[in-house]
Amino acid sequence: MAAMAERSEVLRQIGELAPAHVARPVRLEQRLVEDLGLDSVGLLTLAVAVEDHFRICLEPEDEEGIRTVGDLVRVVEGKLGG
């Protein structure tokens, strides 16, 4: 149950960081490009905002596997967990 609460909190915070044109609330299954309409600048802006907010570093290999909001939440949780 605690993991679900943590996931909800990370998801909520990512939703707040998402660029203004992204529909809220964001859902785990939404694809960043196809569903949320993020272009390369929007993706970069979101990545930098996530790194700054959570004080993590998204490596290129992390970014390659991020296609959905859920993927991003999973990577952030992994970085926060150690």
The 8 nearest C-alpha neighbors of each residue, nearest first, counted from 0:
[[1, 3, 2, 4, 5, 6, 7, 8],
 [2, 0, 4, 3, 5, 6, 7, 8],
 [3, 1, 5, 4, 0, 6, 7, 76],
 [2, 4, 6, 0, 5, 1, 7, 8],
 [3, 5, 1, 7, 6, 2, 8, 0],
 [6, 4, 2, 8, 3, 7, 1, 9],
 [7, 5, 3, 9, 8, 4, 10, 2],
 [8, 6, 10, 4, 5, 9, 11, 3],
 [7, 9, 11, 5, 10, 6, 12, 4],
 [10, 8, 6, 12, 11, 7, 13, 5],
 [11, 9, 7, 13, 8, 12, 6, 14],
 [12, 10, 8, 14, 9, 13, 7, 15],
 [11, 13, 15, 9, 14, 10, 8, 16],
 [14, 12, 16, 10, 15, 11, 17, 9],
 [15, 13, 11, 17, 12, 16, 25, 10],
 [14, 16, 12, 13, 17, 11, 18, 23],
 [15, 17, 13, 14, 12, 48, 18, 45],
 [18, 16, 14, 15, 45, 13, 21, 19],
 [17, 19, 20, 21, 16, 45, 41, 44],
 [18, 20, 21, 17, 22, 16, 15, 23],
 [19, 21, 18, 22, 17, 35, 36, 37],
 [22, 20, 19, 35, 18, 17, 23, 36],
 [23, 21, 24, 20, 25, 35, 19, 14],
 [24, 22, 25, 21, 14, 26, 15, 17],
 [23, 25, 22, 14, 26, 11, 15, 21],
 [24, 26, 23, 14, 22, 27, 29, 68],
 [27, 25, 28, 29, 24, 68, 69, 10],
 [26, 28, 69, 68, 29, 67, 25, 10],
 [27, 29, 26, 69, 67, 68, 30, 25],
 [30, 28, 67, 26, 27, 68, 34, 31],
 [31, 29, 67, 34, 33, 32, 66, 68],
 [30, 32, 35, 67, 37, 34, 66, 33],
 [31, 33, 37, 36, 35, 30, 34, 38],
 [32, 34, 30, 36, 35, 31, 37, 29],
 [35, 33, 30, 36, 29, 32, 31, 37],
 [36, 34, 31, 32, 37, 21, 33, 30],
 [35, 37, 32, 33, 34, 38, 31, 21],
 [38, 36, 32, 41, 35, 42, 31, 39],
 [37, 39, 41, 40, 42, 36, 32, 43],
 [38, 40, 42, 41, 43, 37, 44, 32],
 [39, 41, 43, 42, 38, 44, 37, 45],
 [42, 40, 37, 44, 38, 43, 39, 45],
 [43, 41, 39, 45, 44, 40, 37, 46],
 [44, 42, 46, 40, 45, 41, 39, 47],
 [45, 43, 41, 47, 42, 46, 40, 48],
 [44, 46, 48, 42, 43, 47, 17, 49],
 [47, 45, 43, 49, 48, 44, 42, 50],
 [46, 48, 50, 44, 49, 45, 51, 43],
 [47, 49, 45, 51, 46, 50, 52, 44],
 [50, 48, 46, 52, 47, 51, 53, 45],
 [51, 49, 55, 47, 54, 48, 53, 56],
 [50, 52, 54, 48, 49, 53, 47, 55],
 [51, 53, 49, 54, 50, 48, 55, 16],
 [52, 54, 55, 50, 51, 49, 75, 79],
 [55, 53, 51, 50, 52, 56, 49, 79],
 [56, 54, 50, 53, 57, 78, 51, 79],
 [55, 57, 50, 58, 54, 78, 51, 49],
 [58, 56, 61, 55, 62, 59, 50, 46],
 [57, 59, 61, 60, 56, 62, 63, 55],
 [60, 58, 62, 61, 63, 57, 64, 56],
 [59, 61, 63, 58, 62, 64, 57, 65],
 [62, 60, 58, 59, 63, 64, 57, 65],
 [61, 63, 59, 65, 64, 60, 58, 57],
 [64, 62, 60, 61, 65, 59, 66, 58],
 [65, 63, 62, 61, 66, 60, 70, 71],
 [66, 64, 70, 62, 71, 63, 67, 61],
 [65, 67, 30, 31, 70, 64, 68, 71],
 [68, 66, 30, 70, 69, 31, 29, 65],
 [67, 69, 27, 71, 70, 29, 72, 30],
 [70, 68, 27, 72, 67, 71, 28, 73],
 [71, 69, 65, 73, 67, 68, 72, 74],
 [70, 72, 68, 74, 69, 73, 65, 75],
 [71, 73, 69, 75, 70, 74, 76, 10],
 [74, 72, 70, 76, 71, 75, 69, 77],
 [75, 73, 77, 71, 76, 72, 78, 70],
 [76, 74, 78, 72, 77, 73, 79, 71],
 [75, 77, 79, 73, 74, 78, 80, 72],
 [78, 76, 74, 80, 75, 79, 73, 81],
 [77, 79, 75, 76, 80, 81, 74, 55],
 [80, 78, 76, 77, 81, 75, 55, 53],
 [81, 79, 77, 78, 76, 75, 74, 73],
 [80, 79, 78, 77, 76, 75, 55, 74]]
